[in-house]
């Protein structure tokens, strides 16, 4: 074996034993852009959503709704179907305007991104299709190097990139996040979300995906409240359809008519 091949062999052995890599890591911008591409939907989407929420002081509560989304103009509609006290209530996003509808009073109220849906931990802002590349930048260490680390996640030792991001805009739910993203398909598997003071507020898991038109959609999501221990939510999607949604669906009259 000549000296060149011997040096290559030694490098490969050290790479295997100590987890280093001979290949350059992707940049933070590349990872965030890949996540955005995976989440983009060229078709309209309709799905049934079930939210199982557990709170220490309230027990277990189950919410169900039908979710309509159209990415080309960032429009969405949520119609509550259970429990009975929420049935017929709804949430509508039309361009820059967001509304909450209450069936018992037949009134619409203008709300913001932080408005909770059906009293759950999910908010209106969570339903938007805002891009990671527009909301966050990759954090850097003291040496000015992007905080991206190769490691494995879970008992299955899934190869992931751990990446730390900082908000570029002020209207995000969490100003700092640490994400674990698969190295092959750039699927987000876990997210730790932090407050401005650096307190860990929430851990989210995305463990089951389905492929629709080449895009990966999480069917099962778990959100653990780290600020108030014992609180958690599980979000499940089913009955997914990519049929075109008529324009009238994303209107106040349609939501009112559904609630009659």
C-alpha positions as CSV (number, residue, x, y, z in Angstrom):
1,X,0.0,0.0,0.0
2,X,1.5,3.3,-1.0
3,X,1.7,6.3,1.3
4,X,-1.3,8.1,-0.3
5,X,-3.7,5.2,0.1
6,X,-2.4,4.6,3.6
7,X,-3.2,8.1,4.7
8,X,-6.7,7.8,3.2
9,X,-7.2,4.6,5.1
10,X,-6.1,6.1,8.4
11,X,-8.5,9.0,7.9
12,X,-11.4,6.7,7.2
13,X,-10.7,4.7,10.3
14,X,-10.5,7.8,12.5
15,X,-13.7,9.1,10.9
16,X,-15.5,5.8,11.7
17,X,-14.2,5.6,15.3
18,X,-14.6,9.2,16.4
19,X,-17.6,10.4,14.3
20,X,-15.7,13.1,12.4
21,X,-16.4,13.6,8.7
22,X,-14.2,14.0,5.6
23,X,-17.0,15.9,3.9
24,X,-18.0,19.5,4.4
25,X,-21.2,20.1,6.4
26,X,-24.0,21.9,4.6
27,X,-24.4,25.5,5.5
28,X,-27.2,26.7,7.8
29,X,-28.8,28.4,4.9
30,X,-28.8,25.2,2.9
31,X,-30.4,23.2,5.7
32,X,-33.1,25.8,6.3
33,X,-33.9,26.1,2.6
34,X,-34.2,22.3,2.4
35,X,-36.6,22.3,5.3
36,X,-38.7,25.0,3.5
37,X,-38.7,23.0,0.3
38,X,-40.0,19.9,2.1
39,X,-42.9,21.8,3.6
40,X,-44.0,23.6,0.5
41,X,-47.3,22.4,-1.0
42,X,-48.1,23.2,-4.6
43,X,-51.7,21.8,-4.1
44,X,-54.4,22.8,-1.7
45,X,-54.8,20.5,1.3
46,X,-57.7,19.4,3.5
47,X,-57.2,17.3,6.6
48,X,-58.9,16.2,9.8
49,X,-57.0,17.2,12.9
50,X,-57.2,15.7,16.3
51,X,-55.5,17.4,19.3
52,X,-55.1,15.5,22.5
53,X,-54.2,17.9,25.2
54,X,-53.1,17.0,28.7
55,X,-52.9,19.6,31.5
56,X,-52.0,18.9,35.1
57,X,-54.9,21.0,36.5
58,X,-57.5,20.1,33.8
59,X,-56.8,16.4,32.8
60,X,-57.1,15.2,29.2
61,X,-59.1,17.2,26.6
62,X,-59.7,16.2,23.0
63,X,-60.3,18.7,20.2
64,X,-61.2,17.9,16.6
65,X,-61.4,20.1,13.5
66,X,-61.2,20.2,9.8
67,X,-58.3,22.1,8.4
68,X,-58.3,23.8,4.9
69,X,-55.1,25.3,3.6
70,X,-54.0,27.1,0.4
71,X,-50.4,28.0,0.2
72,X,-50.4,30.3,-2.9
73,X,-52.0,33.1,-0.9
74,X,-51.4,31.8,2.6
75,X,-55.1,31.2,3.3
76,X,-56.4,28.7,5.8
77,X,-59.7,27.8,7.5
78,X,-60.2,25.8,10.7
79,X,-63.7,24.5,11.6
80,X,-64.1,22.9,15.0
81,X,-66.1,19.6,15.1
82,X,-65.6,18.5,18.7
83,X,-66.1,18.8,21.6
84,X,-69.7,20.1,21.6
85,X,-68.9,23.4,23.2
86,X,-66.5,24.2,20.4
87,X,-68.4,22.7,17.5
88,X,-69.1,25.2,14.8
89,X,-66.5,27.7,16.0
90,X,-63.9,28.6,13.5
91,X,-60.7,30.4,12.6
92,X,-60.0,32.1,9.2
93,X,-56.9,33.6,7.7
94,X,-57.4,35.7,4.6
95,X,-54.2,37.5,3.5
96,X,-53.0,39.6,6.4
97,X,-56.2,39.3,8.3
98,X,-57.0,36.6,10.9
99,X,-60.4,36.1,12.4
100,X,-62.0,34.0,15.2
101,X,-65.7,33.1,14.7
102,X,-68.0,32.2,17.6
103,X,-71.2,30.2,16.6
104,X,-73.2,31.1,19.7
105,X,-72.9,34.9,19.1
106,X,-72.4,34.6,15.3
107,X,-69.6,37.2,15.5
108,X,-66.1,37.5,14.0
109,X,-63.3,38.9,16.0
110,X,-60.0,40.1,14.5
111,X,-57.1,38.3,16.2
112,X,-53.4,37.9,16.0
113,X,-50.9,35.1,15.4
114,X,-50.8,34.3,19.1
115,X,-54.5,33.5,19.3
116,X,-55.0,30.0,20.8
117,X,-57.2,27.6,18.8
118,X,-60.0,26.1,20.8
119,X,-58.2,26.8,24.0
120,X,-55.4,24.5,23.0
121,X,-51.7,25.3,22.9
122,X,-51.8,25.6,19.1
123,X,-52.0,29.2,17.8
124,X,-53.1,30.9,14.6
125,X,-49.4,31.5,13.8
126,X,-48.7,27.8,13.9
127,X,-51.0,27.3,11.0
128,X,-49.2,29.6,8.6
129,X,-46.7,28.5,6.0
130,X,-44.0,31.0,6.9
131,X,-40.5,30.0,5.7
132,X,-37.7,29.2,8.1
133,X,-35.3,31.1,5.9
134,X,-37.4,34.2,6.4
135,X,-37.9,33.8,10.1
136,X,-34.5,32.5,11.4
137,X,-30.8,32.7,10.9
138,X,-28.3,30.1,12.1
139,X,-26.6,31.0,15.4
140,X,-22.8,31.3,15.5
141,X,-20.3,30.4,18.2
142,X,-17.6,32.7,19.7
143,X,-15.4,31.9,16.7
144,X,-18.0,33.0,14.2
145,X,-18.7,29.4,13.1
146,X,-22.3,28.3,12.5
147,X,-23.6,26.0,15.2
148,X,-24.3,22.8,13.2
149,X,-23.3,19.4,14.6
150,X,-23.5,15.9,13.3
151,X,-24.9,13.4,15.8
152,X,-27.5,10.6,16.1
153,X,-30.9,10.8,17.7
154,X,-33.0,8.3,19.6
155,X,-32.6,4.6,20.2
156,X,-32.5,4.0,16.4
157,X,-29.4,6.2,16.2
158,X,-30.8,8.3,13.3
159,X,-28.1,10.4,11.7
160,X,-29.1,14.0,12.1
161,X,-27.8,17.6,12.0
162,X,-28.3,19.5,15.2
163,X,-28.7,23.2,14.3
164,X,-29.3,26.2,16.5
165,X,-31.3,29.1,15.0
166,X,-32.1,32.7,16.1
167,X,-35.1,34.7,15.0
168,X,-34.6,37.4,12.5
169,X,-38.1,38.9,13.0
170,X,-39.9,39.8,16.2
171,X,-43.3,38.1,15.6
172,X,-42.3,34.5,16.1
173,X,-43.5,32.3,19.0
174,X,-40.0,31.4,20.1
175,X,-36.9,33.6,19.4
176,X,-34.5,30.7,19.6
177,X,-34.7,27.0,18.6
178,X,-32.5,24.0,18.4
179,X,-33.5,21.5,15.7
180,X,-32.5,17.9,14.9
181,X,-32.9,17.4,11.2
182,X,-32.2,14.1,9.3
183,X,-29.1,14.2,7.2
184,X,-30.6,12.5,4.1
185,X,-34.1,14.2,3.6
186,X,-33.8,17.2,6.0
187,X,-36.9,16.2,8.0
188,X,-37.3,17.9,11.3
189,X,-37.5,15.2,14.0
190,X,-37.1,17.2,17.2
191,X,-37.2,20.9,18.2
192,X,-36.3,22.6,21.5
193,X,-37.8,26.1,21.7
194,X,-36.5,28.8,24.0
195,X,-37.6,32.1,25.4
196,X,-35.7,35.3,24.9
197,X,-34.1,34.8,28.3
198,X,-32.9,31.3,27.2
199,X,-35.4,29.3,29.2
200,X,-36.4,26.0,27.5
201,X,-40.2,26.4,26.9
202,X,-41.2,23.4,24.7
203,X,-39.9,20.3,23.1
204,X,-41.6,19.0,19.9
205,X,-41.3,15.6,18.3
206,X,-42.2,14.8,14.7
207,X,-41.9,11.0,14.4
208,X,-44.3,9.9,11.6
209,X,-44.3,11.5,8.1
210,X,-46.3,10.7,4.9
211,X,-45.2,11.8,1.4
212,X,-47.6,13.8,-0.7
213,X,-46.5,15.2,-4.0
214,X,-42.9,14.7,-3.1
215,X,-43.4,16.7,0.2
216,X,-43.2,15.2,3.7
217,X,-46.1,16.0,6.0
218,X,-45.9,15.0,9.7
219,X,-48.9,12.9,10.7
220,X,-48.0,12.7,14.4
221,X,-46.6,15.5,16.5
222,X,-46.0,15.7,20.2
223,X,-45.4,19.0,22.1
224,X,-44.1,18.8,25.7
225,X,-44.4,21.9,27.9
226,X,-41.0,22.4,29.6
227,X,-42.1,25.4,31.5
228,X,-45.1,23.8,33.2
229,X,-44.1,20.2,33.7
230,X,-46.8,17.6,33.0
231,X,-48.5,19.5,30.2
232,X,-48.4,18.2,26.7
233,X,-50.3,18.0,23.4
234,X,-50.4,15.4,20.6
235,X,-51.5,16.5,17.1
236,X,-52.7,13.8,14.6
237,X,-53.6,14.3,11.0
238,X,-55.8,12.0,8.9
239,X,-58.1,12.0,5.9
240,X,-55.7,14.2,3.9
241,X,-57.0,15.4,0.5
242,X,-55.2,17.4,-2.2
243,X,-58.3,18.3,-4.2
244,X,-58.6,21.9,-5.2
245,X,-60.4,24.0,-2.6
246,X,-63.0,26.5,-4.0
247,X,-62.3,30.2,-3.3
248,X,-65.5,30.6,-1.4
249,X,-64.3,28.3,1.3
250,X,-61.9,30.9,2.6
251,X,-64.6,33.4,3.4
252,X,-66.7,34.6,6.3
253,X,-70.0,33.6,4.7
254,X,-68.9,30.0,4.2
255,X,-67.8,29.7,7.8
256,X,-71.1,31.1,9.0
257,X,-73.0,28.7,6.8
258,X,-71.1,25.7,8.2
259,X,-72.1,26.7,11.7
260,X,-75.8,26.9,11.1
